Amino acid sequence: MLLSELPTGALAHVAQLQTRSADLDEAALQRLAELGFLPGEPVQVVQRGPGGREPLAVMVGDALFALRLAEAVCIEVALDGAAK
């Protein structure tokens, strides 16, 4: 599941980063990793912008970030408690 699809309030963790948007390159993925979007890190969408769109207010670890949808689609997540 992509971070952009994660229901607001659901608990998950980062599975991987992958370029899925023509707007973002490897440097943008590196920036997301430097912000803490690393495999295994806990993540939660806490708020969505007007109309359920962007920006997304996202907790990763103990930090809160605002992400565009173009960034959120590059972050693959796994729901916590999901069957493995």
A tleap script that builds the chain and sets N, CA, C and O, in Angstrom:
source leaprc.protein.ff14SB
mol = sequence {
  NMET LEU LEU SER GLU LEU PRO THR GLY ALA
  LEU ALA HIE VAL ALA GLN LEU GLN THR ARG
  SER ALA ASP LEU ASP GLU ALA ALA LEU GLN
  ARG LEU ALA GLU LEU GLY PHE LEU PRO GLY
  GLU PRO VAL GLN VAL VAL GLN ARG GLY PRO
  GLY GLY ARG GLU PRO LEU ALA VAL MET VAL
  GLY ASP ALA LEU PHE ALA LEU ARG LEU ALA
  GLU ALA VAL CYS ILE GLU VAL ALA LEU ASP
  GLY ALA ALA CLYS
}
set mol.1.N position { 0.851 -1.173 0.000 }
set mol.1.CA position { 0.000 0.000 0.000 }
set mol.1.C position { 0.901 1.241 0.000 }
set mol.1.O position { 1.971 1.255 0.608 }
set mol.2.N position { 0.441 2.262 -0.689 }
set mol.2.CA position { 1.193 3.514 -0.738 }
set mol.2.C position { 0.766 4.417 0.409 }
set mol.2.O position { -0.376 4.357 0.865 }
set mol.3.N position { 1.679 5.247 0.869 }
set mol.3.CA position { 1.368 6.178 1.948 }
set mol.3.C position { 0.182 7.063 1.571 }
set mol.3.O position { -0.623 7.415 2.434 }
set mol.4.N position { 0.065 7.421 0.313 }
set mol.4.CA position { -1.054 8.260 -0.137 }
set mol.4.C position { -2.403 7.560 0.031 }
set mol.4.O position { -3.434 8.229 0.092 }
set mol.5.N position { -2.416 6.231 0.107 }
set mol.5.CA position { -3.638 5.442 0.255 }
set mol.5.C position { -3.935 5.067 1.710 }
set mol.5.O position { -5.021 4.574 2.013 }
set mol.6.N position { -2.989 5.293 2.594 }
set mol.6.CA position { -3.146 4.909 3.998 }
set mol.6.C position { -4.282 5.706 4.627 }
set mol.6.O position { -4.292 6.935 4.551 }
set mol.7.N position { -5.240 5.019 5.246 }
set mol.7.CA position { -6.338 5.745 5.885 }
set mol.7.C position { -5.817 6.650 7.003 }
set mol.7.O position { -4.878 6.292 7.714 }
set mol.8.N position { -6.423 7.802 7.148 }
set mol.8.CA position { -6.035 8.727 8.209 }
set mol.8.C position { -6.167 8.032 9.557 }
set mol.8.O position { -7.203 7.441 9.859 }
set mol.9.N position { -5.110 8.106 10.366 }
set mol.9.CA position { -5.097 7.509 11.697 }
set mol.9.C position { -4.596 6.091 11.754 }
set mol.9.O position { -4.275 5.609 12.840 }
set mol.10.N position { -4.511 5.389 10.624 }
set mol.10.CA position { -4.031 4.005 10.615 }
set mol.10.C position { -2.532 3.967 10.911 }
set mol.10.O position { -1.774 4.822 10.453 }
set mol.11.N position { -2.121 2.968 11.676 }
set mol.11.CA position { -0.713 2.790 12.012 }
set mol.11.C position { -0.072 1.842 11.004 }
set mol.11.O position { -0.625 0.794 10.673 }
set mol.12.N position { 1.103 2.234 10.528 }
set mol.12.CA position { 1.828 1.429 9.544 }
set mol.12.C position { 3.318 1.633 9.772 }
set mol.12.O position { 3.731 2.352 10.682 }
set mol.13.N position { 4.111 0.992 8.933 }
set mol.13.CA position { 5.549 1.250 8.934 }
set mol.13.C position { 6.022 1.310 7.486 }
set mol.13.O position { 5.409 0.727 6.591 }
set mol.14.N position { 7.109 2.015 7.277 }
set mol.14.CA position { 7.662 2.190 5.934 }
set mol.14.C position { 8.213 0.852 5.457 }
set mol.14.O position { 8.977 0.199 6.168 }
set mol.15.N position { 7.827 0.450 4.260 }
set mol.15.CA position { 8.345 -0.774 3.659 }
set mol.15.C position { 9.515 -0.457 2.722 }
set mol.15.O position { 10.567 -1.093 2.788 }
set mol.16.N position { 9.313 0.539 1.848 }
set mol.16.CA position { 10.382 0.929 0.926 }
set mol.16.C position { 10.049 2.253 0.255 }
set mol.16.O position { 8.907 2.711 0.269 }
set mol.17.N position { 11.078 2.854 -0.334 }
set mol.17.CA position { 10.922 4.058 -1.153 }
set mol.17.C position { 11.166 3.662 -2.595 }
set mol.17.O position { 12.099 2.917 -2.896 }
set mol.18.N position { 10.316 4.167 -3.490 }
set mol.18.CA position { 10.471 3.847 -4.903 }
set mol.18.C position { 9.901 4.988 -5.730 }
set mol.18.O position { 8.830 5.515 -5.427 }
set mol.19.N position { 10.628 5.366 -6.781 }
set mol.19.CA position { 10.160 6.439 -7.652 }
set mol.19.C position { 8.913 5.981 -8.395 }
set mol.19.O position { 8.953 5.019 -9.162 }
set mol.20.N position { 7.810 6.675 -8.163 }
set mol.20.CA position { 6.557 6.380 -8.852 }
set mol.20.C position { 5.946 7.645 -9.441 }
set mol.20.O position { 4.833 7.614 -9.966 }
set mol.21.N position { 6.654 8.730 -9.357 }
set mol.21.CA position { 6.141 10.004 -9.841 }
set mol.21.C position { 7.182 10.641 -10.754 }
set mol.21.O position { 8.369 10.678 -10.428 }
set mol.22.N position { 6.733 11.135 -11.880 }
set mol.22.CA position { 7.645 11.812 -12.806 }
set mol.22.C position { 8.178 13.106 -12.194 }
set mol.22.O position { 9.186 13.643 -12.654 }
set mol.23.N position { 7.498 13.610 -11.149 }
set mol.23.CA position { 7.917 14.854 -10.510 }
set mol.23.C position { 9.101 14.672 -9.565 }
set mol.23.O position { 9.736 15.651 -9.173 }
set mol.24.N position { 9.405 13.416 -9.191 }
set mol.24.CA position { 10.467 13.169 -8.213 }
set mol.24.C position { 11.558 12.295 -8.806 }
set mol.24.O position { 11.292 11.369 -9.572 }
set mol.25.N position { 12.797 12.612 -8.432 }
set mol.25.CA position { 13.935 11.836 -8.897 }
set mol.25.C position { 14.621 11.168 -7.703 }
set mol.25.O position { 14.112 11.218 -6.584 }
set mol.26.N position { 15.760 10.554 -7.940 }
set mol.26.CA position { 16.494 9.863 -6.873 }
set mol.26.C position { 16.909 10.819 -5.757 }
set mol.26.O position { 16.955 10.424 -4.592 }
set mol.27.N position { 17.210 12.062 -6.099 }
set mol.27.CA position { 17.585 13.042 -5.079 }
set mol.27.C position { 16.421 13.295 -4.120 }
set mol.27.O position { 16.628 13.468 -2.919 }
set mol.28.N position { 15.199 13.318 -4.654 }
set mol.28.CA position { 14.020 13.510 -3.806 }
set mol.28.C position { 13.811 12.311 -2.892 }
set mol.28.O position { 13.438 12.473 -1.730 }
set mol.29.N position { 14.050 11.106 -3.409 }
set mol.29.CA position { 13.952 9.907 -2.562 }
set mol.29.C position { 15.001 9.943 -1.462 }
set mol.29.O position { 14.732 9.563 -0.323 }
set mol.30.N position { 16.183 10.398 -1.805 }
set mol.30.CA position { 17.253 10.512 -0.805 }
set mol.30.C position { 16.844 11.502 0.285 }
set mol.30.O position { 17.108 11.272 1.465 }
set mol.31.N position { 16.206 12.594 -0.106 }
set mol.31.CA position { 15.744 13.587 0.864 }
set mol.31.C position { 14.699 12.976 1.795 }
set mol.31.O position { 14.741 13.210 3.003 }
set mol.32.N position { 13.762 12.197 1.252 }
set mol.32.CA position { 12.765 11.532 2.091 }
set mol.32.C position { 13.435 10.581 3.088 }
set mol.32.O position { 13.040 10.509 4.251 }
set mol.33.N position { 14.445 9.859 2.619 }
set mol.33.CA position { 15.184 8.956 3.507 }
set mol.33.C position { 15.888 9.746 4.612 }
set mol.33.O position { 15.892 9.325 5.768 }
set mol.34.N position { 16.476 10.873 4.264 }
set mol.34.CA position { 17.166 11.702 5.253 }
set mol.34.C position { 16.199 12.278 6.284 }
set mol.34.O position { 16.586 12.533 7.425 }
set mol.35.N position { 14.931 12.487 5.885 }
set mol.35.CA position { 13.923 12.983 6.817 }
set mol.35.C position { 13.447 11.890 7.778 }
set mol.35.O position { 12.805 12.183 8.786 }
set mol.36.N position { 13.762 10.633 7.465 }
set mol.36.CA position { 13.390 9.542 8.350 }
set mol.36.C position { 12.466 8.509 7.752 }
set mol.36.O position { 12.068 7.575 8.447 }
set mol.37.N position { 12.109 8.642 6.490 }
set mol.37.CA position { 11.246 7.664 5.831 }
set mol.37.C position { 12.106 6.475 5.394 }
set mol.37.O position { 12.434 6.313 4.219 }
set mol.38.N position { 12.453 5.661 6.375 }
set mol.38.CA position { 13.326 4.509 6.175 }
set mol.38.C position { 12.551 3.237 6.476 }
set mol.38.O position { 11.639 3.253 7.303 }
set mol.39.N position { 12.898 2.127 5.816 }
set mol.39.CA position { 12.209 0.865 6.088 }
set mol.39.C position { 12.187 0.534 7.582 }
set mol.39.O position { 13.202 0.602 8.274 }
set mol.40.N position { 10.992 0.176 8.050 }
set mol.40.CA position { 10.796 -0.183 9.449 }
set mol.40.C position { 10.322 0.949 10.339 }
set mol.40.O position { 9.850 0.697 11.448 }
set mol.41.N position { 10.433 2.190 9.884 }
set mol.41.CA position { 10.008 3.333 10.708 }
set mol.41.C position { 8.487 3.401 10.783 }
set mol.41.O position { 7.804 3.212 9.777 }
set mol.42.N position { 7.956 3.672 11.981 }
set mol.42.CA position { 6.506 3.824 12.106 }
set mol.42.C position { 6.035 5.089 11.387 }
set mol.42.O position { 6.722 6.110 11.381 }
set mol.43.N position { 4.855 4.999 10.786 }
set mol.43.CA position { 4.314 6.120 10.016 }
set mol.43.C position { 2.798 6.158 10.188 }
set mol.43.O position { 2.143 5.125 10.327 }
set mol.44.N position { 2.256 7.383 10.177 }
set mol.44.CA position { 0.816 7.570 10.330 }
set mol.44.C position { 0.416 8.870 9.639 }
set mol.44.O position { 1.060 9.902 9.831 }
set mol.45.N position { -0.647 8.821 8.835 }
set mol.45.CA position { -1.223 10.037 8.268 }
set mol.45.C position { -2.154 10.594 9.341 }
set mol.45.O position { -3.123 9.939 9.725 }
set mol.46.N position { -1.864 11.800 9.827 }
set mol.46.CA position { -2.672 12.358 10.909 }
set mol.46.C position { -3.716 13.364 10.411 }
set mol.46.O position { -4.693 13.634 11.109 }
set mol.47.N position { -3.519 13.915 9.220 }
set mol.47.CA position { -4.467 14.898 8.674 }
set mol.47.C position { -4.245 15.008 7.186 }
set mol.47.O position { -3.128 14.850 6.695 }
set mol.48.N position { -5.329 15.283 6.467 }
set mol.48.CA position { -5.250 15.533 5.026 }
set mol.48.C position { -5.700 16.950 4.755 }
set mol.48.O position { -6.457 17.533 5.532 }
set mol.49.N position { -5.237 17.495 3.661 }
set mol.49.CA position { -5.607 18.853 3.286 }
set mol.49.C position { -7.073 18.948 2.912 }
set mol.49.O position { -7.816 17.972 3.015 }
set mol.50.N position { -7.484 20.127 2.479 }
set mol.50.CA position { -8.888 20.360 2.114 }
set mol.50.C position { -9.389 19.330 1.106 }
set mol.50.O position { -8.714 19.018 0.125 }
set mol.51.N position { -10.586 18.808 1.367 }
set mol.51.CA position { -11.181 17.826 0.469 }
set mol.51.C position { -10.488 16.476 0.494 }
set mol.51.O position { -10.669 15.670 -0.419 }
set mol.52.N position { -9.686 16.214 1.540 }
set mol.52.CA position { -8.990 14.944 1.636 }
set mol.52.C position { -7.782 14.829 0.723 }
set mol.52.O position { -7.294 13.727 0.474 }
set mol.53.N position { -7.303 15.936 0.231 }
set mol.53.CA position { -6.182 15.940 -0.716 }
set mol.53.C position { -4.881 16.306 -0.015 }
set mol.53.O position { -4.621 15.854 1.100 }
set mol.54.N position { -4.065 17.125 -0.673 }
set mol.54.CA position { -2.775 17.492 -0.101 }
set mol.54.C position { -2.819 18.865 0.531 }
set mol.54.O position { -3.705 19.665 0.229 }
set mol.55.N position { -1.883 19.137 1.391 }
set mol.55.CA position { -0.795 18.262 1.829 }
set mol.55.C position { -1.282 17.223 2.837 }
set mol.55.O position { -2.351 17.357 3.432 }
set mol.56.N position { -0.465 16.184 3.009 }
set mol.56.CA position { -0.716 15.186 4.032 }
set mol.56.C position { 0.169 15.507 5.227 }
set mol.56.O position { 1.373 15.708 5.070 }
set mol.57.N position { -0.411 15.557 6.411 }
set mol.57.CA position { 0.383 15.706 7.640 }
set mol.57.C position { 0.717 14.287 8.081 }
set mol.57.O position { -0.176 13.503 8.399 }
set mol.58.N position { 2.000 13.962 8.098 }
set mol.58.CA position { 2.454 12.595 8.333 }
set mol.58.C position { 3.439 12.556 9.493 }
set mol.58.O position { 4.406 13.317 9.534 }
set mol.59.N position { 3.173 11.654 10.437 }
set mol.59.CA position { 4.132 11.381 11.512 }
set mol.59.C position { 5.019 10.231 11.054 }
set mol.59.O position { 4.520 9.178 10.658 }
set mol.60.N position { 6.319 10.428 11.107 }
set mol.60.CA position { 7.273 9.345 10.889 }
set mol.60.C position { 8.183 9.357 12.094 }
set mol.60.O position { 8.874 10.343 12.351 }
set mol.61.N position { 8.184 8.262 12.834 }
set mol.61.CA position { 8.873 8.268 14.117 }
set mol.61.C position { 8.191 9.281 15.014 }
set mol.61.O position { 6.982 9.202 15.234 }
set mol.62.N position { 8.953 10.235 15.534 }
set mol.62.CA position { 8.414 11.283 16.405 }
set mol.62.C position { 8.309 12.633 15.710 }
set mol.62.O position { 8.052 13.644 16.364 }
set mol.63.N position { 8.502 12.666 14.400 }
set mol.63.CA position { 8.519 13.927 13.658 }
set mol.63.C position { 7.276 14.060 12.772 }
set mol.63.O position { 6.770 13.071 12.241 }
set mol.64.N position { 6.800 15.282 12.624 }
set mol.64.CA position { 5.634 15.580 11.797 }
set mol.64.C position { 6.090 16.324 10.548 }
set mol.64.O position { 6.826 17.307 10.631 }
set mol.65.N position { 5.639 15.842 9.381 }
set mol.65.CA position { 6.001 16.459 8.107 }
set mol.65.C position { 4.754 16.676 7.263 }
set mol.65.O position { 3.768 15.953 7.407 }
set mol.66.N position { 4.798 17.659 6.394 }
set mol.66.CA position { 3.760 17.872 5.387 }
set mol.66.C position { 4.320 17.370 4.063 }
set mol.66.O position { 5.385 17.802 3.624 }
set mol.67.N position { 3.587 16.449 3.429 }
set mol.67.CA position { 4.033 15.884 2.161 }
set mol.67.C position { 3.016 16.154 1.065 }
set mol.67.O position { 1.811 16.206 1.308 }
set mol.68.N position { 3.527 16.323 -0.142 }
set mol.68.CA position { 2.666 16.390 -1.320 }
set mol.68.C position { 2.296 14.965 -1.716 }
set mol.68.O position { 2.970 14.013 -1.321 }
set mol.69.N position { 1.235 14.819 -2.492 }
set mol.69.CA position { 0.855 13.486 -2.973 }
set mol.69.C position { 1.964 12.865 -3.820 }
set mol.69.O position { 2.172 11.652 -3.770 }
set mol.70.N position { 2.677 13.680 -4.597 }
set mol.70.CA position { 3.769 13.174 -5.428 }
set mol.70.C position { 4.847 12.502 -4.573 }
set mol.70.O position { 5.480 11.543 -5.015 }
set mol.71.N position { 5.055 12.998 -3.361 }
set mol.71.CA position { 6.017 12.372 -2.443 }
set mol.71.C position { 5.414 11.140 -1.779 }
set mol.71.O position { 6.079 10.114 -1.637 }
set mol.72.N position { 4.151 11.246 -1.374 }
set mol.72.CA position { 3.502 10.154 -0.653 }
set mol.72.C position { 3.366 8.895 -1.499 }
set mol.72.O position { 3.404 7.793 -0.952 }
set mol.73.N position { 3.208 9.023 -2.819 }
set mol.73.CA position { 3.083 7.829 -3.656 }
set mol.73.C position { 4.408 7.096 -3.810 }
set mol.73.O position { 4.429 5.965 -4.296 }
set mol.74.N position { 5.498 7.706 -3.413 }
set mol.74.CA position { 6.819 7.076 -3.498 }
set mol.74.C position { 7.177 6.301 -2.232 }
set mol.74.O position { 8.233 5.672 -2.166 }
set mol.75.N position { 6.304 6.343 -1.232 }
set mol.75.CA position { 6.562 5.664 0.040 }
set mol.75.C position { 5.601 4.496 0.170 }
set mol.75.O position { 4.396 4.691 0.333 }
set mol.76.N position { 6.125 3.294 0.100 }
set mol.76.CA position { 5.303 2.103 0.274 }
set mol.76.C position { 5.289 1.758 1.750 }
set mol.76.O position { 6.332 1.759 2.404 }
set mol.77.N position { 4.098 1.461 2.280 }
set mol.77.CA position { 3.942 1.164 3.699 }
set mol.77.C position { 3.227 -0.178 3.877 }
set mol.77.O position { 2.568 -0.674 2.962 }
set mol.78.N position { 3.370 -0.744 5.060 }
set mol.78.CA position { 2.656 -1.957 5.440 }
set mol.78.C position { 1.910 -1.646 6.733 }
set mol.78.O position { 2.477 -1.088 7.672 }
set mol.79.N position { 0.641 -2.014 6.766 }
set mol.79.CA position { -0.165 -1.790 7.976 }
set mol.79.C position { 0.400 -2.577 9.135 }
set mol.79.O position { 0.790 -3.733 8.970 }
set mol.80.N position { 0.450 -1.968 10.303 }
set mol.80.CA position { 0.876 -2.687 11.494 }
set mol.80.C position { -0.190 -3.707 11.853 }
set mol.80.O position { -1.384 -3.420 11.769 }
set mol.81.N position { 0.237 -4.886 12.248 }
set mol.81.CA position { -0.685 -5.947 12.605 }
set mol.81.C position { -1.207 -6.722 11.416 }
set mol.81.O position { -2.018 -7.633 11.584 }
set mol.82.N position { -0.756 -6.381 10.204 }
set mol.82.CA position { -1.198 -7.113 9.016 }
set mol.82.C position { -0.509 -8.469 8.960 }
set mol.82.O position { 0.624 -8.611 9.422 }
set mol.83.N position { -1.168 -9.438 8.411 }
set mol.83.CA position { -0.593 -10.780 8.290 }
set mol.83.C position { 0.659 -10.718 7.436 }
set mol.83.O position { 0.717 -10.011 6.430 }
set mol.84.N position { 1.654 -11.472 7.861 }
set mol.84.CA position { 2.925 -11.451 7.133 }
set mol.84.C position { 3.122 -12.717 6.364 }
set mol.84.O position { 4.139 -12.879 5.689 }
savepdb mol mol.pdb
quit
